[in-house]
Amino acid sequence: MLISDLKSTCENCQGSGFKAGIEEWGGIQTNFSKFCMDCSGRGFNLTELGKNLWDLYLPMLKELIKEEFNKK
């Protein structure tokens, strides 16, 4: 399995995580949010396989984090 099987480059910002302007009704407006709206500034989107793995591992990660906080 390759990392490209789990995520793909965002087509909206071409992987930069930032889109300078947004097109709206034929004109360009400033993007005040300072990040790409499609990928939330990450520069990539998860594939279907990536989403499935994330859904599988997320409960276990939450439990591990909860255990570490309880140790302190």
PQR file with spaces between the fields and no chain letter, atoms N, CA, C, O and H, PARSE charges and radii, in Angstrom:
ATOM       1  N    MET     1       0.843   -1.175    0.000 -0.4000 1.5000
ATOM       2  CA   MET     1       0.000    0.000    0.000 -0.0000 2.0000
ATOM       3  C    MET     1       0.888    1.238    0.000  0.5500 1.7000
ATOM       4  O    MET     1       1.864    1.313    0.747 -0.5500 1.4000
ATOM       5  N    LEU     2       0.551    2.189   -0.826 -0.4000 1.5000
ATOM       6  CA   LEU     2       1.269    3.443   -0.928 -0.0000 2.0000
ATOM       7  C    LEU     2       0.452    4.562   -0.298  0.5500 1.7000
ATOM       8  O    LEU     2      -0.764    4.448   -0.144 -0.5500 1.4000
ATOM       9  H    LEU     2      -0.242    2.128   -1.433  0.4000 1.0000
ATOM      10  N    ILE     3       1.131    5.637    0.061 -0.4000 1.5000
ATOM      11  CA   ILE     3       0.426    6.777    0.656 -0.0000 2.0000
ATOM      12  C    ILE     3      -0.569    7.364   -0.345  0.5500 1.7000
ATOM      13  O    ILE     3      -1.592    7.922    0.052 -0.5500 1.4000
ATOM      14  H    ILE     3       2.119    5.729   -0.064  0.4000 1.0000
ATOM      15  N    SER     4      -0.275    7.240   -1.635 -0.4000 1.5000
ATOM      16  CA   SER     4      -1.197    7.748   -2.655 -0.0000 2.0000
ATOM      17  C    SER     4      -2.497    6.951   -2.695  0.5500 1.7000
ATOM      18  O    SER     4      -3.488    7.411   -3.261 -0.5500 1.4000
ATOM      19  H    SER     4       0.556    6.786   -1.957  0.4000 1.0000
ATOM      20  N    ASP     5      -2.499    5.758   -2.097 -0.4000 1.5000
ATOM      21  CA   ASP     5      -3.732    4.987   -1.988 -0.0000 2.0000
ATOM      22  C    ASP     5      -4.650    5.555   -0.913  0.5500 1.7000
ATOM      23  O    ASP     5      -5.853    5.298   -0.920 -0.5500 1.4000
ATOM      24  H    ASP     5      -1.694    5.384   -1.637  0.4000 1.0000
ATOM      25  N    LEU     6      -4.083    6.328    0.010 -0.4000 1.5000
ATOM      26  CA   LEU     6      -4.846    6.853    1.145 -0.0000 2.0000
ATOM      27  C    LEU     6      -5.244    8.314    0.997  0.5500 1.7000
ATOM      28  O    LEU     6      -6.250    8.748    1.558 -0.5500 1.4000
ATOM      29  H    LEU     6      -3.106    6.538    0.016  0.4000 1.0000
ATOM      30  N    LYS     7      -4.455    9.073    0.239 -0.4000 1.5000
ATOM      31  CA   LYS     7      -4.783   10.486    0.071 -0.0000 2.0000
ATOM      32  C    LYS     7      -4.435   10.931   -1.342  0.5500 1.7000
ATOM      33  O    LYS     7      -3.580   10.342   -2.003 -0.5500 1.4000
ATOM      34  H    LYS     7      -3.638    8.720   -0.217  0.4000 1.0000
ATOM      35  N    SER     8      -5.109   11.974   -1.789 -0.4000 1.5000
ATOM      36  CA   SER     8      -4.846   12.550   -3.102 -0.0000 2.0000
ATOM      37  C    SER     8      -4.695   14.057   -2.959  0.5500 1.7000
ATOM      38  O    SER     8      -5.292   14.669   -2.074 -0.5500 1.4000
ATOM      39  H    SER     8      -5.804   12.453   -1.252  0.4000 1.0000
ATOM      40  N    THR     9      -3.899   14.641   -3.828 -0.4000 1.5000
ATOM      41  CA   THR     9      -3.665   16.085   -3.799 -0.0000 2.0000
ATOM      42  C    THR     9      -4.967   16.817   -4.086  0.5500 1.7000
ATOM      43  O    THR     9      -5.734   16.430   -4.968 -0.5500 1.4000
ATOM      44  H    THR     9      -3.414   14.143   -4.547  0.4000 1.0000
ATOM      45  N    CYS    10      -5.200   17.865   -3.337 -0.4000 1.5000
ATOM      46  CA   CYS    10      -6.405   18.672   -3.519 -0.0000 2.0000
ATOM      47  C    CYS    10      -6.372   19.324   -4.903  0.5500 1.7000
ATOM      48  O    CYS    10      -5.397   19.983   -5.264 -0.5500 1.4000
ATOM      49  H    CYS    10      -4.577   18.180   -2.620  0.4000 1.0000
ATOM      50  N    GLU    11      -7.430   19.136   -5.660 -0.4000 1.5000
ATOM      51  CA   GLU    11      -7.502   19.704   -7.002 -0.0000 2.0000
ATOM      52  C    GLU    11      -7.769   21.206   -6.979  0.5500 1.7000
ATOM      53  O    GLU    11      -7.428   21.908   -7.931 -0.5500 1.4000
ATOM      54  H    GLU    11      -8.222   18.601   -5.367  0.4000 1.0000
ATOM      55  N    ASN    12      -8.367   21.701   -5.917 -0.4000 1.5000
ATOM      56  CA   ASN    12      -8.716   23.115   -5.833 -0.0000 2.0000
ATOM      57  C    ASN    12      -7.474   23.994   -5.625  0.5500 1.7000
ATOM      58  O    ASN    12      -7.346   25.038   -6.264 -0.5500 1.4000
ATOM      59  H    ASN    12      -8.645   21.131   -5.143  0.4000 1.0000
ATOM      60  N    CYS    13      -6.555   23.578   -4.733 -0.4000 1.5000
ATOM      61  CA   CYS    13      -5.376   24.397   -4.420 -0.0000 2.0000
ATOM      62  C    CYS    13      -4.081   23.767   -4.930  0.5500 1.7000
ATOM      63  O    CYS    13      -3.001   24.307   -4.688 -0.5500 1.4000
ATOM      64  H    CYS    13      -6.659   22.730   -4.214  0.4000 1.0000
ATOM      65  N    GLN    14      -4.168   22.647   -5.624 -0.4000 1.5000
ATOM      66  CA   GLN    14      -3.014   21.912   -6.146 -0.0000 2.0000
ATOM      67  C    GLN    14      -2.014   21.550   -5.058  0.5500 1.7000
ATOM      68  O    GLN    14      -0.810   21.536   -5.311 -0.5500 1.4000
ATOM      69  H    GLN    14      -5.045   22.208   -5.820  0.4000 1.0000
ATOM      70  N    GLY    15      -2.489   21.258   -3.853 -0.4000 1.5000
ATOM      71  CA   GLY    15      -1.641   20.795   -2.763 -0.0000 2.0000
ATOM      72  C    GLY    15      -1.001   21.873   -1.924  0.5500 1.7000
ATOM      73  O    GLY    15      -0.254   21.557   -0.999 -0.5500 1.4000
ATOM      74  H    GLY    15      -3.468   21.269   -3.647  0.4000 1.0000
ATOM      75  N    SER    16      -1.264   23.138   -2.209 -0.4000 1.5000
ATOM      76  CA   SER    16      -0.640   24.219   -1.440 -0.0000 2.0000
ATOM      77  C    SER    16      -1.365   24.488   -0.125  0.5500 1.7000
ATOM      78  O    SER    16      -0.764   25.018    0.809 -0.5500 1.4000
ATOM      79  H    SER    16      -1.871   23.395   -2.961  0.4000 1.0000
ATOM      80  N    GLY    17      -2.634   24.135   -0.035 -0.4000 1.5000
ATOM      81  CA   GLY    17      -3.422   24.391    1.167 -0.0000 2.0000
ATOM      82  C    GLY    17      -3.999   25.786    1.223  0.5500 1.7000
ATOM      83  O    GLY    17      -4.696   26.140    2.174 -0.5500 1.4000
ATOM      84  H    GLY    17      -3.123   23.704   -0.793  0.4000 1.0000
ATOM      85  N    PHE    18      -3.711   26.585    0.201 -0.4000 1.5000
ATOM      86  CA   PHE    18      -4.171   27.974    0.189 -0.0000 2.0000
ATOM      87  C    PHE    18      -4.715   28.318   -1.186  0.5500 1.7000
ATOM      88  O    PHE    18      -4.095   27.992   -2.198 -0.5500 1.4000
ATOM      89  H    PHE    18      -3.146   26.298   -0.572  0.4000 1.0000
ATOM      90  N    LYS    19      -5.826   28.950   -1.230 -0.4000 1.5000
ATOM      91  CA   LYS    19      -6.412   29.442   -2.477 -0.0000 2.0000
ATOM      92  C    LYS    19      -6.587   30.940   -2.316  0.5500 1.7000
ATOM      93  O    LYS    19      -7.375   31.391   -1.484 -0.5500 1.4000
ATOM      94  H    LYS    19      -6.330   29.215   -0.408  0.4000 1.0000
ATOM      95  N    ALA    20      -5.854   31.716   -3.111 -0.4000 1.5000
ATOM      96  CA   ALA    20      -5.816   33.167   -2.945 -0.0000 2.0000
ATOM      97  C    ALA    20      -7.174   33.825   -3.139  0.5500 1.7000
ATOM      98  O    ALA    20      -7.509   34.763   -2.415 -0.5500 1.4000
ATOM      99  H    ALA    20      -5.214   31.350   -3.786  0.4000 1.0000
ATOM     100  N    GLY    21      -7.950   33.360   -4.088 -0.4000 1.5000
ATOM     101  CA   GLY    21      -9.248   33.956   -4.334 -0.0000 2.0000
ATOM     102  C    GLY    21     -10.264   32.891   -4.648  0.5500 1.7000
ATOM     103  O    GLY    21      -9.920   31.759   -4.988 -0.5500 1.4000
ATOM     104  H    GLY    21      -7.677   32.598   -4.676  0.4000 1.0000
ATOM     105  N    ILE    22     -11.510   33.261   -4.532 -0.4000 1.5000
ATOM     106  CA   ILE    22     -12.573   32.324   -4.879 -0.0000 2.0000
ATOM     107  C    ILE    22     -13.426   32.953   -5.962  0.5500 1.7000
ATOM     108  O    ILE    22     -13.708   34.151   -5.918 -0.5500 1.4000
ATOM     109  H    ILE    22     -11.790   34.180   -4.256  0.4000 1.0000
ATOM     110  N    GLU    23     -13.840   32.154   -6.934 -0.4000 1.5000
ATOM     111  CA   GLU    23     -14.694   32.656   -7.997 -0.0000 2.0000
ATOM     112  C    GLU    23     -16.134   32.595   -7.549  0.5500 1.7000
ATOM     113  O    GLU    23     -16.615   31.579   -7.049 -0.5500 1.4000
ATOM     114  H    GLU    23     -13.611   31.181   -6.970  0.4000 1.0000
ATOM     115  N    GLU    24     -16.802   33.704   -7.741 -0.4000 1.5000
ATOM     116  CA   GLU    24     -18.198   33.753   -7.357 -0.0000 2.0000
ATOM     117  C    GLU    24     -18.932   34.662   -8.325  0.5500 1.7000
ATOM     118  O    GLU    24     -18.610   35.845   -8.433 -0.5500 1.4000
ATOM     119  H    GLU    24     -16.411   34.529   -8.147  0.4000 1.0000
ATOM     120  N    TRP    25     -19.908   34.125   -9.023 -0.4000 1.5000
ATOM     121  CA   TRP    25     -20.706   34.871   -9.987 -0.0000 2.0000
ATOM     122  C    TRP    25     -19.855   35.616  -11.011  0.5500 1.7000
ATOM     123  O    TRP    25     -20.099   36.785  -11.311 -0.5500 1.4000
ATOM     124  H    TRP    25     -20.170   33.164   -8.935  0.4000 1.0000
ATOM     125  N    GLY    26     -18.853   34.920  -11.539 -0.4000 1.5000
ATOM     126  CA   GLY    26     -18.064   35.500  -12.623 -0.0000 2.0000
ATOM     127  C    GLY    26     -16.964   36.442  -12.186  0.5500 1.7000
ATOM     128  O    GLY    26     -16.268   36.983  -13.045 -0.5500 1.4000
ATOM     129  H    GLY    26     -18.655   33.970  -11.296  0.4000 1.0000
ATOM     130  N    GLY    27     -16.770   36.669  -10.900 -0.4000 1.5000
ATOM     131  CA   GLY    27     -15.706   37.552  -10.429 -0.0000 2.0000
ATOM     132  C    GLY    27     -14.863   36.864   -9.380  0.5500 1.7000
ATOM     133  O    GLY    27     -15.263   35.845   -8.817 -0.5500 1.4000
ATOM     134  H    GLY    27     -17.336   36.230  -10.202  0.4000 1.0000
ATOM     135  N    ILE    28     -13.701   37.420   -9.120 -0.4000 1.5000
ATOM     136  CA   ILE    28     -12.813   36.871   -8.098 -0.0000 2.0000
ATOM     137  C    ILE    28     -12.994   37.680   -6.815  0.5500 1.7000
ATOM     138  O    ILE    28     -12.947   38.909   -6.838 -0.5500 1.4000
ATOM     139  H    ILE    28     -13.376   38.248   -9.577  0.4000 1.0000
ATOM     140  N    GLN    29     -13.199   36.988   -5.705 -0.4000 1.5000
ATOM     141  CA   GLN    29     -13.293   37.635   -4.410 -0.0000 2.0000
ATOM     142  C    GLN    29     -12.150   37.164   -3.536  0.5500 1.7000
ATOM     143  O    GLN    29     -11.644   36.057   -3.722 -0.5500 1.4000
ATOM     144  H    GLN    29     -13.237   35.989   -5.686  0.4000 1.0000
ATOM     145  N    THR    30     -11.741   37.975   -2.597 -0.4000 1.5000
ATOM     146  CA   THR    30     -10.677   37.613   -1.679 -0.0000 2.0000
ATOM     147  C    THR    30     -11.123   36.470   -0.785  0.5500 1.7000
ATOM     148  O    THR    30     -12.255   36.449   -0.302 -0.5500 1.4000
ATOM     149  H    THR    30     -12.152   38.874   -2.446  0.4000 1.0000
ATOM     150  N    ASN    31     -10.221   35.517   -0.571 -0.4000 1.5000
ATOM     151  CA   ASN    31     -10.499   34.388    0.320 -0.0000 2.0000
ATOM     152  C    ASN    31     -10.040   34.793    1.726  0.5500 1.7000
ATOM     153  O    ASN    31      -8.863   34.648    2.055 -0.5500 1.4000
ATOM     154  H    ASN    31      -9.301   35.534   -0.964  0.4000 1.0000
ATOM     155  N    PHE    32     -10.938   35.287    2.536 -0.4000 1.5000
ATOM     156  CA   PHE    32     -10.594   35.774    3.871 -0.0000 2.0000
ATOM     157  C    PHE    32     -10.266   34.656    4.854  0.5500 1.7000
ATOM     158  O    PHE    32      -9.670   34.908    5.901 -0.5500 1.4000
ATOM     159  H    PHE    32     -11.894   35.405    2.269  0.4000 1.0000
ATOM     160  N    SER    33     -10.646   33.437    4.531 -0.4000 1.5000
ATOM     161  CA   SER    33     -10.378   32.331    5.453 -0.0000 2.0000
ATOM     162  C    SER    33      -8.913   31.902    5.429  0.5500 1.7000
ATOM     163  O    SER    33      -8.481   31.174    6.322 -0.5500 1.4000
ATOM     164  H    SER    33     -11.130   33.232    3.680  0.4000 1.0000
ATOM     165  N    LYS    34      -8.146   32.327    4.442 -0.4000 1.5000
ATOM     166  CA   LYS    34      -6.702   32.080    4.334 -0.0000 2.0000
ATOM     167  C    LYS    34      -6.340   30.621    4.135  0.5500 1.7000
ATOM     168  O    LYS    34      -5.175   30.260    4.298 -0.5500 1.4000
ATOM     169  H    LYS    34      -8.498   32.919    3.716  0.4000 1.0000
ATOM     170  N    PHE    35      -7.298   29.765    3.786 -0.4000 1.5000
ATOM     171  CA   PHE    35      -6.983   28.382    3.454 -0.0000 2.0000
ATOM     172  C    PHE    35      -7.979   27.868    2.439  0.5500 1.7000
ATOM     173  O    PHE    35      -9.056   28.435    2.256 -0.5500 1.4000
ATOM     174  H    PHE    35      -8.245   30.058    3.654  0.4000 1.0000
ATOM     175  N    CYS    36      -7.608   26.802    1.794 -0.4000 1.5000
ATOM     176  CA   CYS    36      -8.469   26.182    0.791 -0.0000 2.0000
ATOM     177  C    CYS    36      -9.715   25.616    1.469  0.5500 1.7000
ATOM     178  O    CYS    36      -9.617   24.949    2.499 -0.5500 1.4000
ATOM     179  H    CYS    36      -6.733   26.342    1.943  0.4000 1.0000
ATOM     180  N    MET    37     -10.866   25.880    0.898 -0.4000 1.5000
ATOM     181  CA   MET    37     -12.116   25.422    1.495 -0.0000 2.0000
ATOM     182  C    MET    37     -12.374   23.930    1.255  0.5500 1.7000
ATOM     183  O    MET    37     -13.117   23.302    2.009 -0.5500 1.4000
ATOM     184  H    MET    37     -10.946   26.422    0.062  0.4000 1.0000
ATOM     185  N    ASP    38     -11.770   23.366    0.219 -0.4000 1.5000
ATOM     186  CA   ASP    38     -12.005   21.948   -0.088 -0.0000 2.0000
ATOM     187  C    ASP    38     -11.222   21.022    0.839  0.5500 1.7000
ATOM     188  O    ASP    38     -11.745   19.992    1.264 -0.5500 1.4000
ATOM     189  H    ASP    38     -11.167   23.875   -0.394  0.4000 1.0000
ATOM     190  N    CYS    39      -9.964   21.378    1.159 -0.4000 1.5000
ATOM     191  CA   CYS    39      -9.114   20.490    1.960 -0.0000 2.0000
ATOM     192  C    CYS    39      -8.824   21.049    3.358  0.5500 1.7000
ATOM     193  O    CYS    39      -8.055   20.445    4.106 -0.5500 1.4000
ATOM     194  H    CYS    39      -9.540   22.215    0.814  0.4000 1.0000
ATOM     195  N    SER    40      -9.410   22.168    3.720 -0.4000 1.5000
ATOM     196  CA   SER    40      -9.216   22.821    5.021 -0.0000 2.0000
ATOM     197  C    SER    40      -7.750   23.157    5.285  0.5500 1.7000
ATOM     198  O    SER    40      -7.301   23.130    6.431 -0.5500 1.4000
ATOM     199  H    SER    40     -10.035   22.659    3.113  0.4000 1.0000
ATOM     200  N    GLY    41      -7.008   23.471    4.230 -0.4000 1.5000
ATOM     201  CA   GLY    41      -5.618   23.902    4.382 -0.0000 2.0000
ATOM     202  C    GLY    41      -4.604   22.773    4.471  0.5500 1.7000
ATOM     203  O    GLY    41      -3.416   23.040    4.649 -0.5500 1.4000
ATOM     204  H    GLY    41      -7.373   23.493    3.299  0.4000 1.0000
ATOM     205  N    ARG    42      -5.028   21.533    4.354 -0.4000 1.5000
ATOM     206  CA   ARG    42      -4.100   20.395    4.449 -0.0000 2.0000
ATOM     207  C    ARG    42      -3.360   20.147    3.141  0.5500 1.7000
ATOM     208  O    ARG    42      -2.237   19.643    3.156 -0.5500 1.4000
ATOM     209  H    ARG    42      -5.993   21.316    4.209  0.4000 1.0000
ATOM     210  N    GLY    43      -3.965   20.490    2.021 -0.4000 1.5000
ATOM     211  CA   GLY    43      -3.355   20.254    0.720 -0.0000 2.0000
ATOM     212  C    GLY    43      -3.694   18.898    0.126  0.5500 1.7000
ATOM     213  O    GLY    43      -3.252   18.581   -0.978 -0.5500 1.4000
ATOM     214  H    GLY    43      -4.877   20.899    2.009  0.4000 1.0000
ATOM     215  N    PHE    44      -4.463   18.103    0.832 -0.4000 1.5000
ATOM     216  CA   PHE    44      -4.861   16.786    0.329 -0.0000 2.0000
ATOM     217  C    PHE    44      -6.246   16.429    0.846  0.5500 1.7000
ATOM     218  O    PHE    44      -6.742   17.011    1.811 -0.5500 1.4000
ATOM     219  H    PHE    44      -4.822   18.361    1.729  0.4000 1.0000
ATOM     220  N    ASN    45      -6.851   15.465    0.184 -0.4000 1.5000
ATOM     221  CA   ASN    45      -8.120   14.896    0.607 -0.0000 2.0000
ATOM     222  C    ASN    45      -7.948   13.394    0.708  0.5500 1.7000
ATOM     223  O    ASN    45      -7.217   12.794   -0.080 -0.5500 1.4000
ATOM     224  H    ASN    45      -6.448   14.992   -0.600  0.4000 1.0000
ATOM     225  N    LEU    46      -8.613   12.787    1.666 -0.4000 1.5000
ATOM     226  CA   LEU    46      -8.530   11.342    1.832 -0.0000 2.0000
ATOM     227  C    LEU    46      -9.299   10.630    0.727  0.5500 1.7000
ATOM     228  O    LEU    46     -10.368   11.078    0.312 -0.5500 1.4000
ATOM     229  H    LEU    46      -9.207   13.274    2.307  0.4000 1.0000
ATOM     230  N    THR    47      -8.746    9.520    0.256 -0.4000 1.5000
ATOM     231  CA   THR    47      -9.466    8.666   -0.678 -0.0000 2.0000
ATOM     232  C    THR    47     -10.472    7.841    0.111  0.5500 1.7000
ATOM     233  O    THR    47     -10.535    7.938    1.336 -0.5500 1.4000
ATOM     234  H    THR    47      -7.878    9.156    0.593  0.4000 1.0000
ATOM     235  N    GLU    48     -11.245    7.041   -0.577 -0.4000 1.5000
ATOM     236  CA   GLU    48     -12.234    6.189    0.097 -0.0000 2.0000
ATOM     237  C    GLU    48     -11.533    5.229    1.061  0.5500 1.7000
ATOM     238  O    GLU    48     -12.001    5.013    2.178 -0.5500 1.4000
ATOM     239  H    GLU    48     -11.194    6.961   -1.573  0.4000 1.0000
ATOM     240  N    LEU    49     -10.401    4.649    0.620 -0.4000 1.5000
ATOM     241  CA   LEU    49      -9.638    3.750    1.484 -0.0000 2.0000
ATOM     242  C    LEU    49      -9.086    4.505    2.694  0.5500 1.7000
ATOM     243  O    LEU    49      -9.114    3.987    3.810 -0.5500 1.4000
ATOM     244  H    LEU    49     -10.020    4.824   -0.288  0.4000 1.0000
ATOM     245  N    GLY    50      -8.589    5.716    2.484 -0.4000 1.5000
ATOM     246  CA   GLY    50      -8.083    6.530    3.580 -0.0000 2.0000
ATOM     247  C    GLY    50      -9.158    6.861    4.598  0.5500 1.7000
ATOM     248  O    GLY    50      -8.909    6.835    5.804 -0.5500 1.4000
ATOM     249  H    GLY    50      -8.567    6.137    1.577  0.4000 1.0000
ATOM     250  N    LYS    51     -10.350    7.173    4.116 -0.4000 1.5000
ATOM     251  CA   LYS    51     -11.475    7.464    5.017 -0.0000 2.0000
ATOM     252  C    LYS    51     -11.852    6.237    5.834  0.5500 1.7000
ATOM     253  O    LYS    51     -12.128    6.334    7.029 -0.5500 1.4000
ATOM     254  H    LYS    51     -10.552    7.194    3.137  0.4000 1.0000
ATOM     255  N    ASN    52     -11.860    5.067    5.167 -0.4000 1.5000
ATOM     256  CA   ASN    52     -12.198    3.832    5.872 -0.0000 2.0000
ATOM     257  C    ASN    52     -11.179    3.511    6.961  0.5500 1.7000
ATOM     258  O    ASN    52     -11.556    3.125    8.067 -0.5500 1.4000
ATOM     259  H    ASN    52     -11.635    4.988    4.195  0.4000 1.0000
ATOM     260  N    LEU    53      -9.898    3.668    6.658 -0.4000 1.5000
ATOM     261  CA   LEU    53      -8.866    3.409    7.665 -0.0000 2.0000
ATOM     262  C    LEU    53      -8.947    4.410    8.811  0.5500 1.7000
ATOM     263  O    LEU    53      -8.775    4.041    9.973 -0.5500 1.4000
ATOM     264  H    LEU    53      -9.592    3.982    5.760  0.4000 1.0000
ATOM     265  N    TRP    54      -9.209    5.670    8.490 -0.4000 1.5000
ATOM     266  CA   TRP    54      -9.339    6.691    9.534 -0.0000 2.0000
ATOM     267  C    TRP    54     -10.504    6.357   10.460  0.5500 1.7000
ATOM     268  O    TRP    54     -10.391    6.470   11.680 -0.5500 1.4000
ATOM     269  H    TRP    54      -9.350    5.970    7.547  0.4000 1.0000
ATOM     270  N    ASP    55     -11.623    5.946    9.870 -0.4000 1.5000
ATOM     271  CA   ASP    55     -12.787    5.559   10.677 -0.0000 2.0000
ATOM     272  C    ASP    55     -12.483    4.342   11.545  0.5500 1.7000
ATOM     273  O    ASP    55     -13.013    4.221   12.650 -0.5500 1.4000
ATOM     274  H    ASP    55     -11.716    5.854    8.879  0.4000 1.0000
ATOM     275  N    LEU    56     -11.640    3.448   11.059 -0.4000 1.5000
ATOM     276  CA   LEU    56     -11.272    2.255   11.809 -0.0000 2.0000
ATOM     277  C    LEU    56     -10.361    2.588   12.993  0.5500 1.7000
ATOM     278  O    LEU    56     -10.555    2.072   14.094 -0.5500 1.4000
ATOM     279  H    LEU    56     -11.209    3.546   10.162  0.4000 1.0000
ATOM     280  N    TYR    57      -9.365    3.453   12.762 -0.4000 1.5000
ATOM     281  CA   TYR    57      -8.362    3.743   13.788 -0.0000 2.0000
ATOM     282  C    TYR    57      -8.742    4.863   14.750  0.5500 1.7000
ATOM     283  O    TYR    57      -8.188    4.923   15.848 -0.5500 1.4000
ATOM     284  H    TYR    57      -9.208    3.872   11.868  0.4000 1.0000
ATOM     285  N    LEU    58      -9.646    5.734   14.391 -0.4000 1.5000
ATOM     286  CA   LEU    58      -9.989    6.878   15.229 -0.0000 2.0000
ATOM     287  C    LEU    58     -10.452    6.492   16.639  0.5500 1.7000
ATOM     288  O    LEU    58      -9.977    7.099   17.599 -0.5500 1.4000
ATOM     289  H    LEU    58     -10.096    5.685   13.500  0.4000 1.0000
ATOM     290  N    PRO    59     -11.349    5.519   16.816 -0.5600 1.5000
ATOM     291  CA   PRO    59     -11.751    5.151   18.186  0.2800 2.0000
ATOM     292  C    PRO    59     -10.570    4.657   19.033  0.5500 1.7000
ATOM     293  O    PRO    59     -10.496    4.951   20.225 -0.5500 1.4000
ATOM     294  N    MET    60      -9.649    3.906   18.415 -0.4000 1.5000
ATOM     295  CA   MET    60      -8.486    3.411   19.152 -0.0000 2.0000
ATOM     296  C    MET    60      -7.557    4.557   19.548  0.5500 1.7000
ATOM     297  O    MET    60      -7.017    4.573   20.654 -0.5500 1.4000
ATOM     298  H    MET    60      -9.709    3.667   17.446  0.4000 1.0000
ATOM     299  N    LEU    61      -7.376    5.512   18.639 -0.4000 1.5000
ATOM     300  CA   LEU    61      -6.537    6.667   18.952 -0.0000 2.0000
ATOM     301  C    LEU    61      -7.136    7.496   20.079  0.5500 1.7000
ATOM     302  O    LEU    61      -6.420    7.943   20.976 -0.5500 1.4000
ATOM     303  H    LEU    61      -7.815    5.498   17.740  0.4000 1.0000
ATOM     304  N    LYS    62      -8.435    7.697   20.034 -0.4000 1.5000
ATOM     305  CA   LYS    62      -9.103    8.446   21.102 -0.0000 2.0000
ATOM     306  C    LYS    62      -8.917    7.760   22.449  0.5500 1.7000
ATOM     307  O    LYS    62      -8.682    8.421   23.461 -0.5500 1.4000
ATOM     308  H    LYS    62      -9.016    7.333   19.306  0.4000 1.0000
ATOM     309  N    GLU    63      -9.023    6.434   22.460 -0.4000 1.5000
ATOM     310  CA   GLU    63      -8.856    5.677   23.694 -0.0000 2.0000
ATOM     311  C    GLU    63      -7.427    5.782   24.222  0.5500 1.7000
ATOM     312  O    GLU    63      -7.224    5.933   25.427 -0.5500 1.4000
ATOM     313  H    GLU    63      -9.214    5.897   21.638  0.4000 1.0000
ATOM     314  N    LEU    64      -6.433    5.705   23.332 -0.4000 1.5000
ATOM     315  CA   LEU    64      -5.034    5.847   23.748 -0.0000 2.0000
ATOM     316  C    LEU    64      -4.760    7.228   24.336  0.5500 1.7000
ATOM     317  O    LEU    64      -4.068    7.351   25.347 -0.5500 1.4000
ATOM     318  H    LEU    64      -6.598    5.582   22.353  0.4000 1.0000
ATOM     319  N    ILE    65      -5.295    8.248   23.714 -0.4000 1.5000
ATOM     320  CA   ILE    65      -5.120    9.619   24.220 -0.0000 2.0000
ATOM     321  C    ILE    65      -5.788    9.773   25.579  0.5500 1.7000
ATOM     322  O    ILE    65      -5.229   10.386   26.488 -0.5500 1.4000
ATOM     323  H    ILE    65      -5.857    8.149   22.893  0.4000 1.0000
ATOM     324  N    LYS    66      -6.983    9.215   25.709 -0.4000 1.5000
ATOM     325  CA   LYS    66      -7.716    9.281   26.980 -0.0000 2.0000
ATOM     326  C    LYS    66      -6.925    8.583   28.093  0.5500 1.7000
ATOM     327  O    LYS    66      -6.854    9.092   29.212 -0.5500 1.4000
ATOM     328  H    LYS    66      -7.437    8.718   24.970  0.4000 1.0000
ATOM     329  N    GLU    67      -6.334    7.425   27.792 -0.4000 1.5000
ATOM     330  CA   GLU    67      -5.517    6.701   28.793 -0.0000 2.0000
ATOM     331  C    GLU    67      -4.303    7.511   29.212  0.5500 1.7000
ATOM     332  O    GLU    67      -3.955    7.539   30.392 -0.5500 1.4000
ATOM     333  H    GLU    67      -6.392    7.012   26.883  0.4000 1.0000
ATOM     334  N    GLU    68      -3.654    8.168   28.262 -0.4000 1.5000
ATOM     335  CA   GLU    68      -2.469    8.975   28.595 -0.0000 2.0000
ATOM     336  C    GLU    68      -2.847   10.157   29.499  0.5500 1.7000
ATOM     337  O    GLU    68      -2.113   10.479   30.434 -0.5500 1.4000
ATOM     338  H    GLU    68      -3.936    8.145   27.303  0.4000 1.0000
ATOM     339  N    PHE    69      -3.976   10.797   29.226 -0.4000 1.5000
ATOM     340  CA   PHE    69      -4.403   11.907   30.070 -0.0000 2.0000
ATOM     341  C    PHE    69      -4.772   11.422   31.479  0.5500 1.7000
ATOM     342  O    PHE    69      -4.548   12.130   32.461 -0.5500 1.4000
ATOM     343  H    PHE    69      -4.572   10.535   28.466  0.4000 1.0000
ATOM     344  N    ASN    70      -5.324   10.241   31.568 -0.4000 1.5000
ATOM     345  CA   ASN    70      -5.697    9.685   32.891 -0.0000 2.0000
ATOM     346  C    ASN    70      -4.478    9.294   33.713  0.5500 1.7000
ATOM     347  O    ASN    70      -4.558    9.256   34.940 -0.5500 1.4000
ATOM     348  H    ASN    70      -5.506    9.666   30.771  0.4000 1.0000
ATOM     349  N    LYS    71      -3.354    9.002   33.070 -0.4000 1.5000
ATOM     350  CA   LYS    71      -2.123    8.659   33.787 -0.0000 2.0000
ATOM     351  C    LYS    71      -1.533    9.863   34.509  0.5500 1.7000
ATOM     352  O    LYS    71      -0.853    9.704   35.523 -0.5500 1.4000
ATOM     353  H    LYS    71      -3.289    9.033   32.073  0.4000 1.0000
ATOM     354  N    LYS    72      -1.783   11.056   34.001 -0.4000 1.5000
ATOM     355  CA   LYS    72      -1.162   12.263   34.556 -0.0000 2.0000
ATOM     356  C    LYS    72      -1.889   12.783   35.753  0.5500 1.7000
ATOM     357  O    LYS    72      -1.486   13.794   36.329 -0.5500 1.4000
ATOM     358  H    LYS    72      -2.335   11.185   33.177  0.4000 1.0000
